Amino acid sequence: MKPFETSCYSLLLLPLLASSAWSASPVESAVERVAREHLNRYAESIGWVEPQLKLKLSTGNLGGCPDGAHIETIDVRQPSRMRFAAMCNGEKRTVVVRATIAADVVVFAHDQRAGVPIDAAALKLERRDVTATPGAVANIDDVAGKTSRRAMRAGQLADRRWLNESVLVKRNSKVTIVARNAGVEVHVAAEAMQSGKRGEVISVKNSTNGAVIRARVIGPDAVEPLEIPSGTTR
């Protein structure tokens, strides 16, 4: 390349270099900080771990705003379009922040029929865009054992909106009382006097001595006593 051509090429590069060296103003940085703090709290409240945030600010109307301008939150209901305001010389100027959120969430690895208890083996974790899916679940254990109110296809997100607790114990069915005490686990045959979902407390009748106790449903046809009954045998 000739010297003249080199000089012209360098001049053409100057605007690009200046653009790459641009940095956000203190007011823009303040708006972004407030938006990120809100999004991190939002993700934490849902249970998303290590969310990846990308923000885009419309900052065309922040010219002349002094450093340290007060930032006010206007509307943050939708991460894809949040509104903040910066007080600039007594004037409130609106700033729109558009965000995307990615997180590791539960996805169906196989097609799932509606109303059928979901097996943990049918689930997996994947990093997905969850900006518009606040019901996305981050823990497989929070989905396994539940049922879906609609059929789900492989690759779809597990969404709390469609999940129901499944009935794990049916009335009059045979169940196992699982009693744990001082490191010892005892299993006792019983009969369920009520139906129950995971975590619900129902009445069960000991098949050996006929005693009726209150027990919490812990799994399919399995309960644990609220109190360890005296004289419990294996």
VEXDREN-46929 format. One record per residue (C-alpha): x, y, z. Coordinates in nm, 4 decimals. Layout:
BEGIN
+----------+----------+----------+
:     east :    north :       up :
+----------+----------+----------+
:        X :        Y :        Z :
...
+----------+----------+----------+
END
This chain:
BEGIN
+----------+----------+----------+
:     east :    north :       up :
+----------+----------+----------+
:   0.0000 :   0.0000 :   0.0000 :
:   0.1335 :   0.3449 :  -0.0973 :
:   0.1957 :   0.6139 :   0.1729 :
:  -0.0949 :   0.8268 :   0.0451 :
:  -0.3286 :   0.5270 :   0.0471 :
:  -0.2117 :   0.4338 :   0.3981 :
:  -0.2871 :   0.7850 :   0.5241 :
:  -0.6365 :   0.7812 :   0.3735 :
:  -0.7046 :   0.4376 :   0.5177 :
:  -0.6016 :   0.5607 :   0.8638 :
:  -0.8351 :   0.8580 :   0.8347 :
:  -1.1222 :   0.6293 :   0.7455 :
:  -1.0534 :   0.4189 :   1.0550 :
:  -1.0613 :   0.7132 :   1.2966 :
:  -1.4440 :   0.7351 :   1.3256 :
:  -1.4634 :   0.3607 :   1.3831 :
:  -1.1999 :   0.3725 :   1.6555 :
:  -1.3737 :   0.6653 :   1.8212 :
:  -1.7026 :   0.4773 :   1.8121 :
:  -1.5509 :   0.1653 :   1.9709 :
:  -1.4043 :   0.3787 :   2.2490 :
:  -1.7448 :   0.5310 :   2.3343 :
:  -1.8694 :   0.4656 :   2.6846 :
:  -2.2033 :   0.5249 :   2.8538 :
:  -2.2598 :   0.8527 :   3.0364 :
:  -2.2910 :   0.8450 :   3.4173 :
:  -2.6693 :   0.8897 :   3.3866 :
:  -2.6998 :   0.6024 :   3.1403 :
:  -2.4867 :   0.3858 :   3.3668 :
:  -2.7105 :   0.4763 :   3.6608 :
:  -3.0252 :   0.3759 :   3.4709 :
:  -2.8649 :   0.0478 :   3.3664 :
:  -2.7553 :  -0.0230 :   3.7247 :
:  -3.1079 :   0.0324 :   3.8595 :
:  -3.2531 :  -0.1870 :   3.5837 :
:  -3.0040 :  -0.4670 :   3.6524 :
:  -3.0712 :  -0.4558 :   4.0253 :
:  -3.4426 :  -0.4933 :   3.9585 :
:  -3.3912 :  -0.7812 :   3.7132 :
:  -3.1629 :  -0.9677 :   3.9543 :
:  -3.4246 :  -0.9387 :   4.2305 :
:  -3.6929 :  -1.0494 :   3.9850 :
:  -3.4924 :  -1.3561 :   3.8768 :
:  -3.4088 :  -1.4442 :   4.2375 :
:  -3.7762 :  -1.4265 :   4.3386 :
:  -3.8596 :  -1.6816 :   4.0685 :
:  -3.5665 :  -1.9069 :   4.1544 :
:  -3.3536 :  -1.8626 :   3.8434 :
:  -2.9854 :  -1.9199 :   3.9190 :
:  -2.7089 :  -1.7125 :   3.7574 :
:  -2.9339 :  -1.5352 :   3.5053 :
:  -2.7671 :  -1.3792 :   3.2042 :
:  -2.8965 :  -1.0282 :   3.1396 :
:  -2.8730 :  -0.8199 :   2.8230 :
:  -2.9979 :  -0.4609 :   2.8322 :
:  -3.0595 :  -0.2026 :   2.5637 :
:  -3.1348 :   0.1561 :   2.6645 :
:  -3.3091 :   0.4242 :   2.4587 :
:  -3.0968 :   0.7169 :   2.5725 :
:  -3.1637 :   0.9725 :   2.3007 :
:  -3.3351 :   1.2132 :   2.5391 :
:  -3.0681 :   1.2134 :   2.8124 :
:  -2.8524 :   1.4831 :   2.6575 :
:  -2.7579 :   1.7488 :   2.9101 :
:  -2.8515 :   1.5400 :   3.2131 :
:  -2.6113 :   1.6169 :   3.4974 :
:  -2.4106 :   1.3490 :   3.6734 :
:  -2.5914 :   1.2145 :   3.9772 :
:  -2.9384 :   1.2678 :   3.8291 :
:  -3.2106 :   1.0952 :   4.0321 :
:  -3.3421 :   0.7765 :   3.8663 :
:  -3.7080 :   0.6876 :   3.9177 :
:  -3.8722 :   0.3533 :   3.8399 :
:  -4.1951 :   0.3944 :   3.6419 :
:  -4.2966 :   0.0503 :   3.5112 :
:  -4.0953 :  -0.2750 :   3.5351 :
:  -4.3746 :  -0.5296 :   3.4919 :
:  -4.2383 :  -0.6497 :   3.1571 :
:  -3.8587 :  -0.7018 :   3.1367 :
:  -3.8783 :  -0.6634 :   2.7590 :
:  -3.9968 :  -0.3041 :   2.8019 :
:  -3.9217 :  -0.1327 :   3.1319 :
:  -3.9578 :   0.2398 :   3.1861 :
:  -3.7472 :   0.4594 :   3.4088 :
:  -3.7130 :   0.8359 :   3.4433 :
:  -3.4125 :   1.0580 :   3.4984 :
:  -3.4564 :   1.4016 :   3.6575 :
:  -3.2618 :   1.6428 :   3.4383 :
:  -3.2579 :   2.0055 :   3.5518 :
:  -3.6079 :   1.9782 :   3.6950 :
:  -3.7404 :   1.7894 :   3.3924 :
:  -3.8419 :   1.4226 :   3.4025 :
:  -3.7112 :   1.2349 :   3.0992 :
:  -3.8327 :   0.8821 :   3.0289 :
:  -3.5869 :   0.6054 :   2.9442 :
:  -3.7012 :   0.2728 :   2.7988 :
:  -3.4895 :  -0.0320 :   2.8845 :
:  -3.5396 :  -0.3489 :   2.6869 :
:  -3.3957 :  -0.6585 :   2.8525 :
:  -3.3570 :  -1.0252 :   2.7751 :
:  -3.2999 :  -1.2876 :   3.0442 :
:  -3.1436 :  -1.6304 :   2.9922 :
:  -3.1265 :  -1.8953 :   3.2653 :
:  -3.0901 :  -2.2695 :   3.3191 :
:  -3.4471 :  -2.4010 :   3.3332 :
:  -3.6340 :  -2.7305 :   3.3099 :
:  -3.7187 :  -2.8542 :   2.9612 :
:  -3.9092 :  -3.1641 :   2.8531 :
:  -3.6703 :  -3.4180 :   2.7019 :
:  -3.9601 :  -3.6239 :   2.5657 :
:  -4.3215 :  -3.5662 :   2.4700 :
:  -4.5454 :  -3.5633 :   2.7785 :
:  -4.9129 :  -3.6537 :   2.7870 :
:  -5.1522 :  -3.4384 :   2.9849 :
:  -5.2591 :  -3.5727 :   3.3238 :
:  -4.9767 :  -3.8301 :   3.3477 :
:  -4.7251 :  -3.7912 :   3.6356 :
:  -4.4008 :  -3.6497 :   3.5012 :
:  -4.0916 :  -3.8673 :   3.5453 :
:  -3.7656 :  -3.6915 :   3.6324 :
:  -3.5996 :  -3.8896 :   3.3520 :
:  -3.8235 :  -3.7050 :   3.1052 :
:  -3.6744 :  -3.3700 :   3.2076 :
:  -3.3459 :  -3.1884 :   3.1567 :
:  -3.1900 :  -2.8494 :   3.2220 :
:  -3.1091 :  -2.6117 :   2.9390 :
:  -3.0147 :  -2.2457 :   2.9183 :
:  -3.3062 :  -2.0679 :   2.7531 :
:  -3.4444 :  -1.7211 :   2.6964 :
:  -3.7033 :  -1.6826 :   2.9741 :
:  -3.7791 :  -1.3132 :   2.9298 :
:  -4.1439 :  -1.3792 :   2.8491 :
:  -4.1795 :  -1.6967 :   3.0612 :
:  -4.1884 :  -1.6033 :   3.4311 :
:  -4.3299 :  -1.9492 :   3.5061 :
:  -4.0147 :  -2.1287 :   3.3868 :
:  -3.8870 :  -2.3682 :   3.6561 :
:  -3.5203 :  -2.3966 :   3.7546 :
:  -3.5287 :  -2.7235 :   3.9519 :
:  -3.6197 :  -3.0649 :   3.8099 :
:  -3.7450 :  -3.1782 :   4.1521 :
:  -4.0088 :  -2.9030 :   4.1366 :
:  -4.1556 :  -3.0602 :   3.8230 :
:  -4.1074 :  -3.4353 :   3.8714 :
:  -4.4160 :  -3.6065 :   4.0086 :
:  -4.6531 :  -3.3332 :   3.8950 :
:  -4.8882 :  -3.3534 :   3.5979 :
:  -4.9338 :  -3.1150 :   3.3089 :
:  -5.2766 :  -2.9794 :   3.2225 :
:  -5.1879 :  -2.9992 :   2.8545 :
:  -4.9707 :  -3.2205 :   2.6357 :
:  -4.6108 :  -3.1014 :   2.6125 :
:  -4.3649 :  -3.1615 :   2.3309 :
:  -3.9974 :  -3.2420 :   2.3663 :
:  -3.8017 :  -2.9190 :   2.3984 :
:  -4.0820 :  -2.7171 :   2.5573 :
:  -4.0229 :  -2.5337 :   2.8832 :
:  -4.1838 :  -2.6643 :   3.1998 :
:  -4.4114 :  -2.3756 :   3.2955 :
:  -4.5747 :  -2.3489 :   3.6384 :
:  -4.8939 :  -2.2282 :   3.4712 :
:  -4.9568 :  -2.5757 :   3.3305 :
:  -4.8406 :  -2.7888 :   3.6242 :
:  -5.0630 :  -2.9574 :   3.8809 :
:  -4.9709 :  -3.1615 :   4.1840 :
:  -5.0707 :  -3.5204 :   4.1059 :
:  -5.2636 :  -3.7372 :   4.3499 :
:  -4.9998 :  -3.9722 :   4.4888 :
:  -5.2251 :  -4.1552 :   4.7328 :
:  -5.5820 :  -4.2604 :   4.6569 :
:  -5.8498 :  -4.3269 :   4.9142 :
:  -5.8750 :  -4.6937 :   5.0232 :
:  -5.5415 :  -4.7755 :   4.8549 :
:  -5.2619 :  -4.9671 :   5.0253 :
:  -4.9852 :  -4.7364 :   5.1442 :
:  -4.6602 :  -4.7603 :   5.3321 :
:  -4.5967 :  -4.5576 :   5.6458 :
:  -4.2289 :  -4.4621 :   5.6440 :
:  -4.1210 :  -4.3754 :   5.9986 :
:  -3.7686 :  -4.2493 :   6.0632 :
:  -3.6236 :  -4.2117 :   6.4116 :
:  -3.2626 :  -4.1862 :   6.5298 :
:  -3.1290 :  -4.3057 :   6.1963 :
:  -3.3635 :  -4.6060 :   6.1845 :
:  -3.6256 :  -4.6328 :   5.9091 :
:  -3.9360 :  -4.8455 :   5.9693 :
:  -4.1956 :  -4.9404 :   5.7069 :
:  -4.5508 :  -5.0226 :   5.8154 :
:  -4.8388 :  -5.1332 :   5.5919 :
:  -5.1494 :  -4.9156 :   5.6090 :
:  -5.4650 :  -4.8135 :   5.4268 :
:  -5.5350 :  -4.4600 :   5.3095 :
:  -5.8605 :  -4.3182 :   5.4391 :
:  -5.8255 :  -4.0094 :   5.2155 :
:  -5.6662 :  -3.9168 :   4.8843 :
:  -5.3679 :  -3.6842 :   4.8952 :
:  -5.1104 :  -3.4952 :   4.6919 :
:  -4.7449 :  -3.4463 :   4.7846 :
:  -4.7161 :  -3.2599 :   5.1132 :
:  -5.0815 :  -3.2965 :   5.2115 :
:  -5.1759 :  -3.4483 :   5.5475 :
:  -5.4248 :  -3.7369 :   5.5380 :
:  -5.5569 :  -4.0078 :   5.7723 :
:  -5.4223 :  -4.3612 :   5.7332 :
:  -5.5060 :  -4.6813 :   5.9215 :
:  -5.2311 :  -4.9125 :   6.0421 :
:  -5.3052 :  -5.2540 :   5.8892 :
:  -5.1487 :  -5.4358 :   6.1871 :
:  -5.3253 :  -5.2797 :   6.4845 :
:  -5.6019 :  -5.0707 :   6.3241 :
:  -5.4715 :  -4.7449 :   6.4719 :
:  -5.5591 :  -4.4342 :   6.2696 :
:  -5.2884 :  -4.1688 :   6.2461 :
:  -5.2302 :  -3.8434 :   6.0577 :
:  -4.9533 :  -3.8671 :   5.8007 :
:  -4.7988 :  -3.6514 :   5.5294 :
:  -4.7846 :  -3.7742 :   5.1697 :
:  -4.4200 :  -3.8044 :   5.0589 :
:  -4.4451 :  -4.0106 :   4.7403 :
:  -4.6561 :  -4.2566 :   4.5410 :
:  -4.8442 :  -4.4651 :   4.8019 :
:  -4.6017 :  -4.3505 :   5.0726 :
:  -4.6613 :  -4.1342 :   5.3801 :
:  -4.4708 :  -4.0303 :   5.6884 :
:  -4.6343 :  -3.9919 :   6.0306 :
:  -4.6612 :  -3.6458 :   6.1796 :
:  -4.5569 :  -3.8086 :   6.5060 :
:  -4.3787 :  -4.1401 :   6.5536 :
:  -4.6449 :  -4.3738 :   6.6988 :
:  -4.5378 :  -4.5713 :   7.0050 :
:  -4.4902 :  -4.9424 :   6.9591 :
:  -4.4280 :  -4.9101 :   6.5843 :
:  -4.2780 :  -5.2339 :   6.4486 :
:  -4.1144 :  -5.3278 :   6.1240 :
+----------+----------+----------+
END
